């Protein structure tokens, strides 16, 4: 029998748009109370309003501006979530950034921004969540990674490095926590039709809602079973 999500509580980072918003919306529809974060007050406000419009009775939706590369911001986000919810069940580390340049063209500040957001941010949020999960006796971390974490490409030095590292981080954390009743999964989509992408037509790309469906499928697995990694590809990409 699959797990029911109704009545659970989740934090989704980068939940104001794209994949993060789609994941938050899918969770809300399943009866999960959700806290989102984003870097902009206005973006967080718009996303909360849209999520509440479709929230079932009793489902709470809230959000806070936070820079997940900053430990103080992450601690404040989780403290605010503690005040909004009666415990945390799910963390979705989705917030990410992509800067695509060759090594010679990549500024050191751009390198740090990509690594800090895509990797260190996931670490800081996971660290906060794991302590809460251990006290609660259960929990689930889902890291939104990328096929770029297995397949390098020209111009992807920073992004590839961050996602390769995130995949390694996810697997190591899974091994650390599996006997604490805490499950860890990595979702690795290919080209997704969001403003995050590197341009080009979007009709062949994965929809953010498709990634959200994969997240739900992983979360609904019986507690005895863990899907530790999921690869998602466009079914018919352009021929090369």
C-alpha positions as CSV (number, residue, x, y, z in Angstrom):
1,X,0.0,0.0,0.0
2,X,1.4,3.4,-0.9
3,X,2.0,6.1,1.6
4,X,-0.7,8.8,2.1
5,X,0.6,12.3,2.1
6,X,-2.6,14.0,3.5
7,X,-1.9,15.9,6.7
8,X,1.9,16.0,6.3
9,X,4.1,19.1,6.3
10,X,6.7,20.1,3.8
11,X,9.3,22.8,3.1
12,X,10.0,23.5,-0.6
13,X,12.9,25.8,-1.4
14,X,12.8,27.9,-4.5
15,X,9.0,27.3,-4.4
16,X,7.9,30.5,-6.1
17,X,8.2,29.4,-9.7
18,X,9.2,26.6,-12.1
19,X,9.7,23.1,-10.7
20,X,9.5,24.3,-7.1
21,X,6.1,25.9,-7.5
22,X,4.9,22.9,-9.4
23,X,6.1,20.6,-6.6
24,X,4.5,22.8,-3.9
25,X,1.2,22.9,-5.9
26,X,1.1,19.1,-6.3
27,X,1.8,18.7,-2.5
28,X,-1.0,21.1,-1.6
29,X,-3.4,19.2,-3.9
30,X,-2.5,16.0,-2.0
31,X,-3.4,17.7,1.3
32,X,0.1,18.6,2.4
33,X,0.7,21.9,4.3
34,X,3.6,23.7,2.6
35,X,6.1,26.4,3.5
36,X,8.0,27.8,0.5
37,X,10.9,30.2,0.2
38,X,12.3,32.4,-2.5
39,X,14.6,35.3,-2.7
40,X,12.0,38.0,-3.4
41,X,9.2,39.1,-1.0
42,X,6.9,39.8,-4.0
43,X,7.6,36.4,-5.6
44,X,6.8,34.6,-2.3
45,X,3.6,36.6,-1.9
46,X,2.4,35.8,-5.4
47,X,3.1,32.1,-5.1
48,X,1.3,31.9,-1.7
49,X,-1.8,33.6,-3.1
50,X,-1.9,31.2,-6.1
51,X,-1.3,28.1,-3.9
52,X,-4.0,29.1,-1.4
53,X,-6.5,29.5,-4.2
54,X,-6.4,25.7,-4.8
55,X,-5.7,24.5,-1.2
56,X,-8.1,22.0,0.3
57,X,-9.7,22.9,3.6
58,X,-7.3,22.6,6.5
59,X,-4.2,22.8,4.3
60,X,-1.8,25.6,5.4
61,X,0.4,27.5,2.9
62,X,3.0,30.0,4.0
63,X,6.3,31.3,2.8
64,X,9.2,33.5,3.6
65,X,12.0,35.3,1.7
66,X,15.3,33.5,2.3
67,X,18.7,33.2,0.7
68,X,19.5,29.5,1.3
69,X,23.2,30.2,0.9
70,X,23.1,32.0,4.2
71,X,23.0,29.9,7.3
72,X,21.2,32.6,9.3
73,X,18.4,32.8,6.6
74,X,18.0,29.0,6.6
75,X,17.8,28.8,10.4
76,X,15.2,31.6,10.3
77,X,13.2,29.8,7.6
78,X,13.0,26.6,9.6
79,X,12.2,28.4,12.8
80,X,9.3,30.2,11.1
81,X,8.2,26.9,9.6
82,X,8.3,25.4,13.1
83,X,5.9,28.1,14.2
84,X,3.5,27.5,11.3
85,X,3.4,23.7,11.4
86,X,3.2,20.9,13.9
87,X,6.4,19.2,12.8
88,X,8.2,18.7,9.5
89,X,7.8,15.5,7.4
90,X,9.3,16.5,4.0
91,X,12.1,18.7,2.7
92,X,12.3,19.4,-1.1
93,X,15.7,21.0,-1.9
94,X,14.8,22.7,-5.2
95,X,16.4,26.1,-5.2
96,X,19.0,26.4,-7.8
97,X,20.8,28.6,-10.2
98,X,22.5,28.0,-13.6
99,X,25.3,30.2,-15.1
100,X,26.6,28.7,-18.3
101,X,30.1,29.8,-19.4
102,X,33.4,28.2,-20.2
103,X,36.0,28.1,-17.4
104,X,38.0,30.9,-19.0
105,X,34.9,33.2,-19.1
106,X,33.4,32.2,-15.7
107,X,33.9,34.7,-13.0
108,X,34.9,33.3,-9.5
109,X,31.9,35.0,-8.0
110,X,29.6,33.3,-10.5
111,X,31.3,30.0,-9.7
112,X,30.7,30.5,-6.0
113,X,27.1,31.6,-6.6
114,X,26.3,28.4,-8.4
115,X,28.0,26.1,-6.0
116,X,26.7,27.9,-2.9
117,X,23.1,27.8,-4.2
118,X,22.9,24.3,-5.7
119,X,25.1,22.5,-3.2
120,X,25.7,24.4,0.0
121,X,22.1,25.5,0.2
122,X,20.9,21.9,0.0
123,X,23.4,21.0,2.8
124,X,22.3,23.8,5.1
125,X,18.6,23.0,4.6
126,X,19.2,19.3,5.0
127,X,21.1,19.8,8.2
128,X,18.3,21.8,9.7
129,X,15.7,19.2,8.5
130,X,17.6,16.1,9.7
131,X,17.7,17.2,13.3
132,X,14.0,17.7,13.2
133,X,13.4,14.4,11.4
134,X,15.4,12.5,14.0
135,X,13.4,14.0,16.8
136,X,10.2,13.1,15.0
137,X,11.3,9.6,14.1
138,X,10.9,9.9,10.4
139,X,11.4,12.2,7.4
140,X,12.0,12.5,3.7
141,X,14.5,14.6,1.8
142,X,14.2,15.0,-1.9
143,X,17.0,16.8,-3.8
144,X,16.1,18.2,-7.2
145,X,19.3,17.6,-9.1
146,X,19.7,17.2,-12.9
147,X,20.9,14.9,-15.6
148,X,23.7,17.5,-15.8
149,X,24.9,15.7,-12.6
150,X,25.8,12.7,-14.8
151,X,26.4,14.2,-18.2
152,X,28.8,17.1,-18.6
153,X,28.5,19.6,-21.4
154,X,30.5,22.5,-22.8
155,X,29.8,25.7,-20.8
156,X,28.5,23.7,-17.8
157,X,31.6,23.8,-15.6
158,X,30.0,25.3,-12.6
159,X,26.5,23.8,-13.1
160,X,27.9,20.3,-13.8
161,X,30.2,20.5,-10.8
162,X,27.3,21.5,-8.5
163,X,25.0,18.8,-9.7
164,X,27.6,16.0,-9.7
165,X,28.4,17.0,-6.2
166,X,24.7,17.2,-5.2
167,X,24.2,13.6,-6.5
168,X,27.1,12.4,-4.3
169,X,25.8,14.4,-1.4
170,X,22.4,12.8,-1.8
171,X,23.7,9.3,-1.9
172,X,26.0,9.7,1.1
173,X,23.2,11.3,3.1
174,X,20.9,8.4,2.2
175,X,23.5,5.9,3.5
176,X,24.0,8.0,6.7
177,X,20.3,8.2,7.5
178,X,18.6,5.0,6.2
179,X,18.5,3.4,9.7
180,X,17.0,6.5,11.3
181,X,13.8,6.1,9.2
182,X,14.8,9.1,7.1
183,X,14.7,8.5,3.3
184,X,16.7,10.5,0.8
185,X,16.0,10.7,-2.9
186,X,17.5,12.6,-5.9
187,X,15.3,13.6,-8.9
188,X,17.4,14.3,-12.0
189,X,15.4,15.9,-14.8
190,X,16.8,16.8,-18.2
191,X,15.6,19.9,-20.1
192,X,12.6,21.4,-18.3
193,X,10.4,24.1,-19.8
194,X,11.1,26.9,-17.2
195,X,12.7,30.3,-17.4
196,X,15.7,28.6,-15.8
197,X,16.6,26.9,-19.0
198,X,19.2,28.0,-21.6
199,X,16.6,29.1,-24.2
200,X,15.1,27.6,-27.3
201,X,11.6,26.3,-27.9
202,X,9.9,24.5,-25.0
203,X,7.4,22.3,-26.7
204,X,9.6,19.1,-26.5
205,X,10.8,19.7,-23.0
206,X,9.7,18.2,-19.7
207,X,6.9,20.2,-18.0
208,X,7.6,21.3,-14.3
209,X,4.4,19.4,-13.4
210,X,5.9,16.2,-14.7
211,X,8.8,16.6,-12.3
212,X,6.2,17.2,-9.5
213,X,4.5,13.9,-10.4
214,X,7.8,12.1,-10.0
215,X,8.3,13.7,-6.6
216,X,4.8,12.5,-5.5
217,X,5.5,9.0,-6.8
218,X,8.7,8.8,-4.8
219,X,7.1,10.2,-1.6
220,X,4.2,7.7,-1.9
221,X,6.3,4.6,-1.9
222,X,5.7,2.3,1.0
223,X,8.0,3.0,3.9
224,X,9.9,-0.2,3.4
225,X,11.0,1.0,-0.1
226,X,13.2,3.8,-1.3
227,X,13.5,5.1,-4.8
228,X,16.9,6.6,-4.3
229,X,17.3,8.3,-7.7
230,X,15.1,9.1,-10.6
231,X,16.2,10.1,-14.1
232,X,13.6,12.0,-16.2
233,X,14.2,12.7,-19.9
234,X,12.1,14.4,-22.7
235,X,10.6,11.5,-24.6
236,X,11.3,13.1,-28.0
237,X,14.1,15.7,-27.9
238,X,15.2,17.3,-31.2
239,X,17.4,15.0,-33.3
240,X,21.0,16.0,-33.5
